Amino acid sequence: MPNIKDNIQFLPGVGPKRAVLFQKELHIETVEDLLYYFPYKHIDRTKFYKIASLHGELPYIQIRGHFIHFSETGIGHNKRLTGVFSDESGTVEIIWFRGAKWILEKLRKNVEYVVFGKPNRFFDKINIAHPEIEEARIYEAGLTSALQPQYSLTEKIKDEHISSKTILKLIETAWAKYNSSISETLPPSIIDPLRLIPLRQAIFQIHFPENENLLAKANYRLKFEELFGIQLKLNYDKKIRERSVSGFLFPKEKDDRVVQLFSNLPFNLTKAQIRVLGEIRSDVTRGRQMNRLLQGDVGSGKTMVAIFSMLMAADNGAQAAIMVPTEILAQQHFKNISNLLSGLPVKVGILTGSTKKKDRKIIHEELENGSLHILIGTHALIEDTVKFHKLGLVVIDEQHRFGVAQRSKLWTKSATPPHILVMTATPIPRTLALTLYGDLDVSVIDELPPGRKPIQTAHFNDHDRLTLFARLKQQLDAGRQAYVVFPLIKESESLKYKDLEDGYHSYSRVFAPPQYAITVVHGQMKNEEKEISMRYFVNKQSHILIATTVIEVGVDVPNATVMIIESAERFGLSQLHQLRGRVGRGGDQSYCFLVSGDKLSNDAHTRLKAMVSTTDGFELSELDMKLRGHGDLDGTQQSGDPISLRIASLTHDGKILDLARDSAVKILSEDPELKKPENRILHGHLKNLQTQVVDWSRIS
């Protein structure tokens, strides 16, 4: 009996060797994986271009003609095969950098072929590299639909001469044998009101579309199902956790320290901070574990919200811990929080990798007997020797800098799960937040404290460097400090961007001692060396800190009013915004100067123009996702896919996501455990729903 869970190696045309390749390169292990390996686009294969009309800005195209000449040039890695392809309008070069022997055996001169590929411009000549090629007679015989699917392929897959058409042929074979074993995954209560086509029809039409209308319906059905699956799982898990996981109860009336701090503050909290504190207060008085994500742009006052939250714990006989990514930031938090809470009956401690043995012993004792109320630290907090008397609240600052295993150790330091407050200064687009953090409650601080002046941002080309240095000198001579960030440490042959070593020498020539002092920080330095350089800058012993992006998070120097980002076109919008947030932390006007080469791509120009025009991190994050896709936007780094989606796009399918979320929430509000007969189909498929969701709240 055919089962779509069968291993793909038993499918005709695959075999053991290809099965291993597919699993490793495309994550296709079963027949179901193959049928759910959706095309990334469809091409109208009835349309042909004339060679004379080709240019480098065109997308994938197809041409029809014949080869008139082949030649091999170069040796070793530089070896390539070139074929001159002709139609009645002209000729174009077809280029292969590998597989020359196989290609020469396959292709013949004066035979009519159809070539499908992407035109590229190279030194004023158009070529097409590694296209799909098929004899015209075979192409016409196999053209069952004008809309031909195109599947993503890796280089290793292509090296084995597996094309998009090969994948389609395998799917055709799988469909013929296994389509009857595809079961519906959504109940009529969802399918009927939304007029969704059946799952089996959707899978068929996405691979073998009969027309554009049916293709659109298939796309919609499959995107909805994928996003609905994610939302159902997130909200189902959230409801189970809310019912089964109790949390510390922090009654409202016990808030002496909170009231004292509020009355002692030399400034007023913003309306946004007060609103978020109200949301947190509501969470911790329910007797259920709080799991809240706190978003706020750099400088919006998230730390102040965290302090008040930690005082709620202290007021109710519990302890609080805040884990930060760097020792410098831990020291700054310790100093600022200690000053702010001086005079209050609150004991604050700090634990880092450099804490002395005798001090560490005292901290451990005070933690265990409950006399230490708030502990600030780095990864040292998760050591097995660190034990709490009653850990009631955990705050994770810049959560993306810690691994899942690291965070999970803090959760286990209390018999009753502590309340969780996860903070990030990386603005997350709404659709991504709903998908990555859908099982957390989300709070947003969307205004800056009074007195904070918006950072003025300007774009300089390399030839404007004298003007840039004059602006920098003006700030330094006024007693301020500056960051200069480079994308690279050393010169790269492949990347024509400014590097830190060369930059250090050029800045040193203009800003020379004894009038100016420059320190350097980069990722290849030892931790102790980085800490010393940072300390010099924090203590105003150096005027300019030249660095790579290691200073993107965890540096708070109010006297630094200038951020210069060299080769700014090299950075994504999210990272540019994070770097800009290192300044503007005091009452003085601050500046961000973006320096780029004279020639910019369209995307780079759009990014830099957006940085100059707005300081709204959420607006920038939405644009960043449109430019680069959701795969770069976990805030963790500039690459890496935070969530794997087979067909839906968080960039373009926001309306479908809203509908999917509303549908999931409605079903779970009426049937939280999915026990109704009509919802059994959902309960049965819940574990099989294709989701790869980061669950920040459970972390187990």
HUHU-V823660 format. One record per residue. N is the residue number from 1. RES is the residue in three letters. PSI is psi as a letter, one per 40 degrees, with the letter a starting at -180 (NA if undefined). BURIAL is # if it has 9 or more other ideal C-beta (glycine too) atoms within 8 Angstrom, else .. Layout:
BEGIN
N:RES:PSI:BURIAL
N:RES:PSI:BURIAL
END
This chain:
BEGIN
1:MET:h:.
2:PRO:h:.
3:ASN:h:.
4:ILE:e:#
5:LYS:e:.
6:ASP:i:#
7:ASN:i:.
8:ILE:d:#
9:GLN:d:#
10:PHE:e:.
11:LEU:h:#
12:PRO:h:.
13:GLY:e:.
14:VAL:c:#
15:GLY:i:.
16:PRO:d:.
17:LYS:d:.
18:ARG:d:#
19:ALA:d:#
20:VAL:d:.
21:LEU:d:#
22:PHE:d:#
23:GLN:d:#
24:LYS:d:.
25:GLU:d:#
26:LEU:e:#
27:HIS:f:.
28:ILE:h:#
29:GLU:d:#
30:THR:i:#
31:VAL:d:#
32:GLU:d:.
33:ASP:d:#
34:LEU:d:#
35:LEU:d:#
36:TYR:e:#
37:TYR:g:#
38:PHE:i:#
39:PRO:i:#
40:TYR:e:.
41:LYS:i:.
42:HIS:i:#
43:ILE:h:#
44:ASP:g:.
45:ARG:e:#
46:THR:e:.
47:LYS:h:.
48:PHE:i:.
49:TYR:i:#
50:LYS:i:#
51:ILE:d:#
52:ALA:d:.
53:SER:e:.
54:LEU:i:#
55:HIS:i:.
56:GLY:e:.
57:GLU:e:.
58:LEU:i:#
59:PRO:a:.
60:TYR:h:.
61:ILE:i:#
62:GLN:i:#
63:ILE:i:#
64:ARG:h:#
65:GLY:a:#
66:HIS:i:#
67:PHE:h:#
68:ILE:e:#
69:HIS:i:.
70:PHE:i:#
71:SER:i:.
72:GLU:h:#
73:THR:i:.
74:GLY:i:.
75:ILE:i:.
76:GLY:b:.
77:HIS:e:.
78:ASN:e:.
79:LYS:h:#
80:ARG:i:#
81:LEU:h:#
82:THR:h:#
83:GLY:h:#
84:VAL:h:#
85:PHE:h:#
86:SER:i:#
87:ASP:a:#
88:GLU:e:.
89:SER:e:.
90:GLY:a:.
91:THR:i:.
92:VAL:i:#
93:GLU:h:#
94:ILE:h:#
95:ILE:h:#
96:TRP:h:#
97:PHE:e:.
98:ARG:i:.
99:GLY:f:.
100:ALA:d:#
101:LYS:d:.
102:TRP:d:.
103:ILE:d:#
104:LEU:d:#
105:GLU:d:.
106:LYS:d:.
107:LEU:i:#
108:ARG:i:.
109:LYS:i:.
110:ASN:f:.
111:VAL:h:#
112:GLU:h:.
113:TYR:i:#
114:VAL:h:#
115:VAL:h:#
116:PHE:h:#
117:GLY:a:#
118:LYS:h:#
119:PRO:h:#
120:ASN:i:#
121:ARG:h:.
122:PHE:h:.
123:PHE:f:.
124:ASP:e:.
125:LYS:i:.
126:ILE:h:#
127:ASN:i:#
128:ILE:h:#
129:ALA:h:#
130:HIS:f:.
131:PRO:i:#
132:GLU:h:#
133:ILE:h:#
134:GLU:i:#
135:GLU:h:#
136:ALA:d:#
137:ARG:d:.
138:ILE:d:.
139:TYR:d:#
140:GLU:d:.
141:ALA:d:.
142:GLY:e:.
143:LEU:g:#
144:THR:e:.
145:SER:i:.
146:ALA:d:.
147:LEU:g:#
148:GLN:h:#
149:PRO:i:#
150:GLN:h:#
151:TYR:i:#
152:SER:h:.
153:LEU:i:#
154:THR:i:.
155:GLU:d:.
156:LYS:d:.
157:ILE:d:#
158:LYS:d:#
159:ASP:d:.
160:GLU:e:.
161:HIS:f:.
162:ILE:h:#
163:SER:i:#
164:SER:d:#
165:LYS:d:.
166:THR:d:.
167:ILE:d:#
168:LEU:d:#
169:LYS:d:#
170:LEU:d:#
171:ILE:d:#
172:GLU:d:#
173:THR:d:#
174:ALA:d:#
175:TRP:d:#
176:ALA:d:.
177:LYS:d:.
178:TYR:e:#
179:ASN:d:#
180:SER:e:.
181:SER:e:#
182:ILE:h:#
183:SER:i:.
184:GLU:i:.
185:THR:e:#
186:LEU:i:#
187:PRO:i:#
188:PRO:d:.
189:SER:e:#
190:ILE:d:#
191:ILE:d:#
192:ASP:d:.
193:PRO:d:.
194:LEU:e:#
195:ARG:f:.
196:LEU:i:#
197:ILE:i:#
198:PRO:i:.
199:LEU:d:#
200:ARG:d:#
201:GLN:d:#
202:ALA:d:#
203:ILE:d:#
204:PHE:d:#
205:GLN:d:#
206:ILE:d:#
207:HIS:d:#
208:PHE:g:#
209:PRO:h:#
210:GLU:d:.
211:ASN:i:.
212:GLU:d:.
213:ASN:d:.
214:LEU:d:#
215:LEU:d:#
216:ALA:d:.
217:LYS:d:#
218:ALA:d:#
219:ASN:d:#
220:TYR:d:#
221:ARG:d:#
222:LEU:d:#
223:LYS:d:#
224:PHE:d:#
225:GLU:d:#
226:GLU:d:#
227:LEU:d:#
228:PHE:d:#
229:GLY:d:#
230:ILE:d:#
231:GLN:d:#
232:LEU:d:#
233:LYS:d:#
234:LEU:d:#
235:ASN:d:#
236:TYR:d:#
237:ASP:d:#
238:LYS:d:#
239:LYS:d:#
240:ILE:d:.
241:ARG:d:#
242:GLU:d:.
243:ARG:d:.
244:SER:d:.
245:VAL:h:.
246:SER:i:.
247:GLY:i:#
248:PHE:h:#
249:LEU:h:#
250:PHE:g:#
251:PRO:i:.
252:LYS:d:.
253:GLU:d:.
254:LYS:g:.
255:ASP:f:#
256:ASP:d:.
257:ARG:d:#
258:VAL:d:#
259:VAL:d:.
260:GLN:d:#
261:LEU:d:#
262:PHE:d:#
263:SER:d:.
264:ASN:e:.
265:LEU:h:.
266:PRO:e:.
267:PHE:i:.
268:ASN:i:.
269:LEU:i:#
270:THR:i:#
271:LYS:d:.
272:ALA:d:#
273:GLN:d:#
274:ILE:d:#
275:ARG:d:#
276:VAL:d:#
277:LEU:d:#
278:GLY:d:.
279:GLU:d:#
280:ILE:d:#
281:ARG:d:#
282:SER:d:.
283:ASP:d:#
284:VAL:e:#
285:THR:e:#
286:ARG:e:.
287:GLY:e:.
288:ARG:i:#
289:GLN:h:#
290:MET:h:#
291:ASN:g:#
292:ARG:h:#
293:LEU:h:#
294:LEU:h:#
295:GLN:i:#
296:GLY:h:#
297:ASP:i:#
298:VAL:h:#
299:GLY:e:#
300:SER:e:#
301:GLY:f:#
302:LYS:d:#
303:THR:d:#
304:MET:d:#
305:VAL:d:#
306:ALA:d:#
307:ILE:d:#
308:PHE:d:#
309:SER:d:#
310:MET:d:#
311:LEU:d:#
312:MET:d:#
313:ALA:d:#
314:ALA:d:#
315:ASP:d:#
316:ASN:f:#
317:GLY:e:.
318:ALA:i:#
319:GLN:i:#
320:ALA:i:#
321:ALA:i:#
322:ILE:h:#
323:MET:h:#
324:VAL:i:#
325:PRO:d:#
326:THR:i:#
327:GLU:d:#
328:ILE:d:#
329:LEU:d:#
330:ALA:d:#
331:GLN:d:#
332:GLN:d:#
333:HIS:d:#
334:PHE:d:#
335:LYS:d:.
336:ASN:d:#
337:ILE:d:#
338:SER:d:#
339:ASN:d:.
340:LEU:d:.
341:LEU:e:#
342:SER:h:.
343:GLY:e:.
344:LEU:i:#
345:PRO:g:.
346:VAL:h:#
347:LYS:h:.
348:VAL:h:#
349:GLY:i:#
350:ILE:h:#
351:LEU:h:#
352:THR:i:#
353:GLY:d:.
354:SER:e:.
355:THR:h:#
356:LYS:i:.
357:LYS:d:.
358:LYS:d:.
359:ASP:d:.
360:ARG:d:#
361:LYS:d:.
362:ILE:d:.
363:ILE:d:#
364:HIS:d:#
365:GLU:d:.
366:GLU:d:#
367:LEU:d:#
368:GLU:d:#
369:ASN:e:.
370:GLY:e:#
371:SER:e:.
372:LEU:h:#
373:HIS:d:#
374:ILE:h:#
375:LEU:h:#
376:ILE:h:#
377:GLY:i:#
378:THR:a:#
379:HIS:e:#
380:ALA:d:#
381:LEU:d:#
382:ILE:e:#
383:GLU:i:.
384:ASP:d:.
385:THR:e:.
386:VAL:h:#
387:LYS:h:.
388:PHE:i:#
389:HIS:d:.
390:LYS:g:#
391:LEU:h:#
392:GLY:d:#
393:LEU:h:#
394:VAL:h:#
395:VAL:h:#
396:ILE:h:#
397:ASP:h:#
398:GLU:g:#
399:GLN:d:#
400:HIS:e:#
401:ARG:e:.
402:PHE:i:#
403:GLY:i:.
404:VAL:d:.
405:ALA:d:.
406:GLN:d:#
407:ARG:d:#
408:SER:d:#
409:LYS:d:#
410:LEU:d:#
411:TRP:d:#
412:THR:e:.
413:LYS:e:#
414:SER:h:#
415:ALA:d:.
416:THR:h:.
417:PRO:h:#
418:PRO:i:#
419:HIS:i:#
420:ILE:h:#
421:LEU:h:#
422:VAL:h:#
423:MET:h:#
424:THR:h:#
425:ALA:e:#
426:THR:h:#
427:PRO:h:#
428:ILE:h:#
429:PRO:i:#
430:ARG:d:.
431:THR:d:#
432:LEU:d:#
433:ALA:d:#
434:LEU:d:#
435:THR:d:#
436:LEU:d:#
437:TYR:f:#
438:GLY:d:#
439:ASP:e:#
440:LEU:i:#
441:ASP:h:#
442:VAL:h:#
443:SER:i:#
444:VAL:h:#
445:ILE:h:#
446:ASP:f:.
447:GLU:i:.
448:LEU:i:#
449:PRO:i:#
450:PRO:i:.
451:GLY:e:.
452:ARG:h:#
453:LYS:h:#
454:PRO:h:.
455:ILE:h:#
456:GLN:h:.
457:THR:h:#
458:ALA:i:#
459:HIS:h:#
460:PHE:h:#
461:ASN:i:#
462:ASP:d:#
463:HIS:e:.
464:ASP:e:.
465:ARG:d:#
466:LEU:d:.
467:THR:d:.
468:LEU:d:#
469:PHE:d:#
470:ALA:d:.
471:ARG:d:#
472:LEU:d:#
473:LYS:d:#
474:GLN:d:.
475:GLN:d:#
476:LEU:d:#
477:ASP:e:.
478:ALA:e:.
479:GLY:e:.
480:ARG:i:#
481:GLN:i:#
482:ALA:i:#
483:TYR:i:#
484:VAL:h:#
485:VAL:h:#
486:PHE:i:#
487:PRO:d:#
488:LEU:i:#
489:ILE:d:#
490:LYS:i:.
491:GLU:h:.
492:SER:h:#
493:GLU:d:.
494:SER:d:.
495:LEU:h:.
496:LYS:g:.
497:TYR:i:#
498:LYS:i:#
499:ASP:i:#
500:LEU:d:#
501:GLU:d:#
502:ASP:d:#
503:GLY:d:#
504:TYR:d:#
505:HIS:d:.
506:SER:d:.
507:TYR:d:#
508:SER:d:#
509:ARG:d:.
510:VAL:d:.
511:PHE:g:#
512:ALA:i:.
513:PRO:i:.
514:PRO:e:.
515:GLN:d:.
516:TYR:i:#
517:ALA:h:#
518:ILE:h:#
519:THR:i:#
520:VAL:i:#
521:VAL:h:#
522:HIS:i:#
523:GLY:e:.
524:GLN:e:.
525:MET:i:#
526:LYS:i:.
527:ASN:d:.
528:GLU:d:.
529:GLU:d:.
530:LYS:d:#
531:GLU:d:#
532:ILE:d:.
533:SER:d:#
534:MET:d:#
535:ARG:d:#
536:TYR:d:#
537:PHE:d:#
538:VAL:d:#
539:ASN:e:.
540:LYS:f:.
541:GLN:e:.
542:SER:i:#
543:HIS:d:#
544:ILE:h:#
545:LEU:h:#
546:ILE:h:#
547:ALA:i:#
548:THR:a:#
549:THR:e:#
550:VAL:e:#
551:ILE:e:#
552:GLU:d:.
553:VAL:i:#
554:GLY:f:#
555:VAL:h:#
556:ASP:g:.
557:VAL:g:#
558:PRO:d:.
559:ASN:e:#
560:ALA:h:#
561:THR:e:#
562:VAL:h:#
563:MET:h:#
564:ILE:h:#
565:ILE:h:#
566:GLU:i:#
567:SER:f:#
568:ALA:d:#
569:GLU:e:#
570:ARG:e:.
571:PHE:i:#
572:GLY:i:#
573:LEU:d:#
574:SER:d:#
575:GLN:d:#
576:LEU:d:#
577:HIS:d:#
578:GLN:d:#
579:LEU:d:#
580:ARG:d:#
581:GLY:e:#
582:ARG:e:#
583:VAL:i:#
584:GLY:f:#
585:ARG:e:#
586:GLY:a:.
587:GLY:e:.
588:ASP:i:.
589:GLN:h:.
590:SER:i:#
591:TYR:i:#
592:CYS:h:#
593:PHE:h:#
594:LEU:h:#
595:VAL:h:#
596:SER:i:#
597:GLY:i:#
598:ASP:d:.
599:LYS:h:.
600:LEU:i:#
601:SER:i:.
602:ASN:d:.
603:ASP:d:.
604:ALA:d:#
605:HIS:d:#
606:THR:d:#
607:ARG:d:#
608:LEU:d:#
609:LYS:d:#
610:ALA:d:#
611:MET:d:#
612:VAL:d:#
613:SER:d:.
614:THR:i:.
615:THR:e:.
616:ASP:h:.
617:GLY:d:#
618:PHE:d:#
619:GLU:d:#
620:LEU:d:#
621:SER:d:#
622:GLU:d:#
623:LEU:d:#
624:ASP:d:#
625:MET:d:#
626:LYS:d:.
627:LEU:d:#
628:ARG:e:#
629:GLY:i:.
630:HIS:e:#
631:GLY:e:#
632:ASP:e:#
633:LEU:f:#
634:ASP:e:#
635:GLY:e:.
636:THR:d:.
637:GLN:a:.
638:GLN:e:.
639:SER:i:.
640:GLY:h:.
641:ASP:h:.
642:PRO:d:#
643:ILE:h:#
644:SER:h:.
645:LEU:h:#
646:ARG:d:#
647:ILE:d:#
648:ALA:i:#
649:SER:h:#
650:LEU:d:#
651:THR:d:#
652:HIS:e:.
653:ASP:f:#
654:GLY:d:#
655:LYS:d:.
656:ILE:d:#
657:LEU:d:#
658:ASP:d:.
659:LEU:d:#
660:ALA:d:#
661:ARG:d:#
662:ASP:d:.
663:SER:d:#
664:ALA:d:#
665:VAL:d:#
666:LYS:d:.
667:ILE:d:#
668:LEU:d:#
669:SER:d:.
670:GLU:d:.
671:ASP:g:#
672:PRO:d:.
673:GLU:e:.
674:LEU:f:#
675:LYS:e:.
676:LYS:i:.
677:PRO:d:.
678:GLU:e:.
679:ASN:e:#
680:ARG:d:#
681:ILE:d:#
682:LEU:d:#
683:HIS:d:#
684:GLY:d:.
685:HIS:e:#
686:LEU:d:#
687:LYS:d:.
688:ASN:e:.
689:LEU:h:#
690:GLN:g:.
691:THR:i:.
692:GLN:g:.
693:VAL:h:#
694:VAL:h:.
695:ASP:g:#
696:TRP:e:#
697:SER:d:#
698:ARG:d:.
699:ILE:g:#
700:SER:NA:.
END
